[in-house]
Amino acid sequence: MLSANNNRQSKFLEISPVKPVWKPDLYKLQREAPAPNAICLETMHPNCPLQYGLEYHGVLSSSQCEKLLKKDGDYLIRSSPNCSNTTYVLSMMFDGRIVHYKLYYDEEHYVNVNGKRFSTTGELVLDGLVTNYVELHAGPYIQLMHNLNCYENSPYMTLNRLKRKALQKQMNNVTTNNNINNHNINNNNPRRISNSNNLVIIHNNIDYDKPHSFKTQTFNGLNWCEFCGNFLWGIIAQGVKCEDCGLMAHSKCSERLPADCCPDLKRVRGVFGVDLTTLVKAHGTSIPFLVEKCITEIEKSGLDIEGLYRISGFQEEIEQLKICLDKGGENTVLSCRNQDDVNVVAGVLKLYLRLLPLPLITYECHPALIKAILKQTLWEQIARIKDALSVLPLAHYNTLRYLIRHLHRVSEHSETNKMTIQNLSTVFAPTLMPAPDLSKCSEGSLPDINNDIVALQNLITHQEYIFD
């Protein structure tokens, strides 16, 4: 048996260099794994717990198990003479010897030592047999395939290049559509598109770093890891899958993937509550299209409206427009015919920013920003503010710059709209800044956001120097 295993492992090691092809060897091993065979009593044991059936044999010693379990895959459930009455043991024959595992049950599922949850003991045993068999016959190969840092030559990179080409094509379509919609192209740089307010939005060659959003996944049918090209073995929870781009990988392989997820627009559910970087990468834009649409419409129709951003729009209309943007995306038409419409669009913009999973001014940036405004001289403050903003993800930085410049233009109309820089900062500080630690607030008091307001005032007042 040992010699055969060594020959099999040598075979695996010979094909170890990662190539952009699917490798069926681990799938073949899974098919060779022994099948579970429950050794059952003819009638239910009188002390059988509810979650177990004929597989439960009562109190049984290890030596007694040896007489009942004859071949690989045979298993039974018992109570050990050396354990308490509430401890149950799974005894199983594998690789010619009997192994014993404690059984865990959470009132709904059987749970193994790795945290996997199963509906039946048969599924638990099958997954254990497959995993043990594959690891026994291909252990060194599995360790090697997880450690190889060759994603440049992996199936992942092959597929990723195709995704990037599709993304580039989509971005080019965005550029064309913007040109059709009366945007002026900057002749000095064809990748830059300026709208009527001279706001430069870069739509081409967007390459924001974005990590994958992996979640443990149970795969049905035949599926392969896109990093190493090997079969995702096991019965349940065989690996992970990215919620944004659909990439599948072994859990350990996923740890070696770069932060270059290319979200698939079909997988991005709506607009509101979606990670900002995910949204812009999926749509091929430098800032969220919603932010651009809302600000463009507000600047076209509402800069002189009194109480802009302070006076709320009708909540029902805000919710209706939110639904339209979630469903229609970039094709949603915004049209402000009166003051109420402008307030609705402004309300939608604030709602979008408020629902971001990661605030526009992130948790990492926020403390550094507050420290920056405590510096003595203005130029020290500006320098430290710029340092604080440098830790923002690029999509967050570009969006914040676009928004702050818009708020500065709003403040230039403060004689008519009554929205000074201080008023705007008071309105937007709770939306843009992470909520403070409420546990540190004294009983009956509200969180102090004065420093947040001052920091935002500095951003708006000195935006020309901060975002140079």
N, C-alpha and C positions, 0 to 999 in steps of 0.2 A: 504493500500500500504506500509506504513512504517513498519508494523509488518511483512509482507511478506519479505521485504528487510532484516530485522534483522535476520529472520530465515535462509535466504539464506546465509548471511554473516557468521552466526554461523556454517553453514555446511562447508563453505570454511575453516574457522579457525580450524575446527576439523581435516582437512587433511593437515594442514600447514607444518608439518615436511618434509623436503626435502628427497625424496627417489629416487633411480635410476630407475624411471618408468615415462613414459609419462602420463601427467594428462590432460584429455579431458574436464574438467569442463569449462574452459574459452572458449573453442571452442563451447561448447553447448550454452553458453551465447551469443556468437556472432551470432549463428544461430537464437537465440530468439529475437535479436535486431529488432526494427521496420524498415521497408523498406522505402526508400525515395519516396515521391509522390509529384511531381511538380504540383502546382495549376497554370494553364495556362490560358491566355486570348484566346478568339476565333480568334482574329486578332492581329497583331503586334502593340504594342503601338507606337504612332507617334514619341515619343522622345526616343525610345529604343536605347541604345548604341550598337555598332556592336557586342560586345562580349556576349550579352544576347539576348534571343529570346522571345518566348511567356511567359516565366516565369517572365518577367519584367512587373510590374504593374504601373509604373510611381510613382508620389508622393502619398504616402500612410501613414496614421498615424497608431500608434500602436493599437488604438481601432478599426480601420477598418480591420486590420490584424486578429483580434480576430473573426470577422464574416466570414472570408474566411478559416482559418486554424481550422479544426475540430478534427483531430485525430493525434496521434504520427506519425511522418514521413512527414506530410504535410509541404511544404515549398514554398516560393515565394521570388522574388527579387523586391526591391522597392527603391525609394528615400525617405529619411526622410524629413518632413517639416522643421525640426530644423537643417538640415545639408546643406552643399553646394550642388550645382547641380552635382558636380563630385564625390560625395560620395554615394556609393551604399550599401544597407543593405540586408543581408540574414535573413529572418524571418522564424523560424522553430518551429513546435510543438514537444516538447519532454517531456516525463514524466508528461503529462497533463497540461503543461504550455508552453507559447510562449517565445522563446529566440531569441535574435537579435545579429547578428555579422556583423562587417564591412567586406565588400568584397574587396579583393586585386587582381588585375590582372596586369601581367607584359608583356602584348602583346602576350604571348604564353600560359601561364598557370594561373590557379586560385590558389592562395596561401593562406593557412590558417595561424592562429596565431603561429603555431609551425614550420612554414617554409616548410611544405609539399606542393608539387606542383601537381595539378590535371589538366587533360585535359578537363574535363567537370564539371559543377556545380553539376551534379548528383553524380559524384564520390566524390566530396568534401563533400556533404551532407551525403552520405552513410558512409564515413569514420568517420565523426563526430558523426553520430547516433550510430555506433558500439562502438566507443571509449567511448562516454558518457554512453552508456548502460552498458558496461562491468565495467567501473569505479563506476557507481552508485550501482551495485549489488555486486561488489567484491572489493570495495575500500580498506578496511582494509587488506584483504588477499593479494592484489597486493603489498601494502606497506610492508607487512611482508615478502613476498617471495623475494622482492628486497633486504631486509636488512639481511636476513639469511646468515651468513658466514659459510656455510657448504659445500663447494665445494668438500671436501674429500668424501662425500656421494652422490654427484650429478651425473647425467648422464654424465656430462663433464668428471669427473675423471674416470668413468667406460670406456668411449671411449678413454680417454687419456692413460690409461694403455695399451690398445690394440695397440695404436699408438706407445707407447714406446717399446713394445715388437717387433713390426715390425721394428722400427728404430734400435733396438739392433741387430736384425737378419741381417738387411742391413749392419750395421757396421761390423759384423762378416764376411760377404761376402767380404767387402772391405779388411779386414785383410787377408783373404784367397787369394784373387786376388793378393795382394801385395807380398805374399809369393811366389806365382807362378812366379811372375815377377822378381825372383832372388833378393828379398830383404832379408837381414839377420835378423833373429829374435834374439833379446836380450834374452839370456837364463835366466837372472836374473829376468826379468819382461816380461812375454809373451804378455802384452798389448802394449809393446813398439816395434816399427818397425824401424830399422835403414837402411838407404839407403847407397849407396857406398861412400857417403861423410860424414858418421857418423852424419847425421842430424836425430835427434830423432823426430818421428812423432807419437803422441798418437792417435790411431784409435778406441779404445774401451772405453766404459763408458763415452762418451762425454755427458755432461749435461749443456750446456750453457744456461743461462737465456735469454729468448727472449720473449718480450711482443708480444701480438697479434696485427696484423695490421688490425684493424676493420674499416669497411666502412659501412655507412647506406645502407640498402638493401631492395628492394621490393621482397617479397617472393610470389611465385605462389603455389597454392595448400595448403596442410596442413603441417605446419612446427612448430617445438617446440624448445624452448630455452634449450640449453644443460647445462645450469647452474641450473635453477630451475625446469626444466621439464615441464613447462607450455606452453600453446599454444601462438604463436606469433600473437596476435589479431590485427585487423585493415585491411585496404584495400591496402595501400601502405606504404613503409618505416616503416614496422612493427618492425624492429630491426636492428641489425648489423651482419656482416659476416666477418670473418678473411680471408684476401686474401691469406694467406700462408698455413693455415691448414683447412679452410672451416668451422670452428666452428661458430654456429649460436646462438645468444643470444638477449635478450631484451637489450636496450641501458643501462639501469641502472644496469642490472645484469652483463653486460660486465665490469663495473667499479670494480667489486669485484673479477675478475679472476686473478690468479697469472701469473707471467711472465714465463710460461712454455709451450709456443707454440711449437708444433711439426710439422714443415712444411711438407707438402705432396709434394714429388718430382714432381708429376704430375702437381701441381699448380705453381711451380717455373718456370717462363718463361725464359729459357736460363741461361746465366752466367753473362754477362756484364750488369752493371747497377742494379744488384740485391744486396740487403743488405747483407753484409758479413756474419753476424750471421745467417741469414736465409739460406744462401747457404750452410754453413758448417753443420747446423742441418739437412737440407734436404738430404745431401749426406752422413751424418754420419762420418764426418772427423773432425779433429781438426783445420786444415787450409784449405782454398779453394784448391780443387784438381788442378785447373789451375795454381796456384802459385807453387805448388809442381812439377807439370809436367814441367813447363817452366824452373824452376831453375835447376831441375835435368838434363834436356837436355842441358842447357847452361853450366853447370859445367862439363858435359861429353865431350862437343865438342868445347867450345868457350872461356875458361878462358884466353887464350893467344891471342885472336883476338884483334887487335889494335882498339881502339875506341869503345869497347863494351859498350852498352847503350847510348853512345854519338852519334854514327853514326846511322841514322835512316835506317830501312829496307824499302823495296819497299812497298808503301802505299797500292797498290792493293792486294799484297800478305798478308799484315797484315789484311786487311778487309776480305779476303777470309778465313784465318785461324780463325778469330773471328767468322765468320758465322759457320764454322765447329764445333768450341767449343760450340757455343750456341745450335747447333742441336745435336751433337754427345756426348757432355758432357765428362764423364770420358773415354769413349771408343775412343775418338779422339787420333790418333797416331801422335806424334811429332817426326820428324826425320831431323836432321841437317846434310846435306851432304857437305855443304860448308859455307864460311863466310857469304854469303848473307842470308842463312837459319837461322843462329844464330841471325843475326840482326833482322830478321822478328819475331822470337820467343821472343827476348828481347823487341821488339816494342809492341807485344801483351801483354806482362806482364805489361809494363808501361801503356798501354791503359786500361787494366783491373783496375789497381789501380786508374787511373785518373777518371774512370767512376763510382767509388763507390758512392752511394748516401750519405753515411757518410764517410768522409775521413779516411784513415787508422789511422792517428793521428788525433783524433777527435777534434771538436771545443772546447770541455771542457778541453782536455789535452793540446792543443797547447799553450795557454797563460802561463800555469804553466811551461811548458817545456822551454819557452823563458826566464822566470824569473830565472829558475834554472841555466842557463849558465852565469848569471850575478853575481853569487856568487864568492867570492874572491879566495878560495882555490879549488883545483881539487876535493878533497874528499867531500867538501860541494856541489859542482856541481853534483857529481855522486849521492849523497844521495838525493838531491832535484829532480834530473832526475828520479830516481826510484819512488819517491813519485808522480811525475807528471804522470808517466806511469801507476800507480796503479789505476787511474780512468778510464782507457781504458776498454771497454767490453772485456771479456776474449778471444773471438775469434780474436779481433783486436790485443790484446797483443801477443798472440801466433803467429799470422801471421807476425807482426812487428819483433818479435824476430827471426823468421825463415829467413825473408828477410835481416835483418841487419847482421846476421851471414854470409849469402851468400855474401853480399856486402863486408864484411871484407875479405873473401877469394878471391874475385875479386881483391881487392886492393893488396893482397899479390903477385899478378902477374903483378903489375904495370910496371915493367921493360919492359915487352913485350906488354902488352895491353894499356899502357900509361894512365890507369885509376887509379889515386891516390885517396885517401880518399876525398880530396878536390874536385876533378873532379866528383866523384860519388855523393857527397853531392850536388853539384851544379846542377847536372842532376835530382836528385830525390827530392830535397826540394820542388819544385813547385807541384810535384805529390802527395807527402805524407802529406804535410801541407795544412790546409785550406787557401783559398785565403784571403789576408788581406782586410780590409775595404777600398775599392777604393775611397770612398768619402773623406777620409782623405789625399789622395795624392794631391799634388799641381798640377795645370793645366800643362799638357805637360810632367809630370814626370811619371816614372814607379814605382810600389810598391817596397819598399825596402825589400828584402828577405835575407839580409846578416845574420840576427840573425837566420833565419831558417836554413841556410847553416851551420852555426857554431854549432847549436844544433844537426844537423844530423851528423856532423863530430864527435862530442862527442859520439854520440850513436855508431857509427862504430868503433871509436878508442878504446873505453873502454867497448865494448860489453860484454867482459868476466866478468866484475864486475857488469855491469848494469843488465844483464840478468842471474845472477847467480842462 
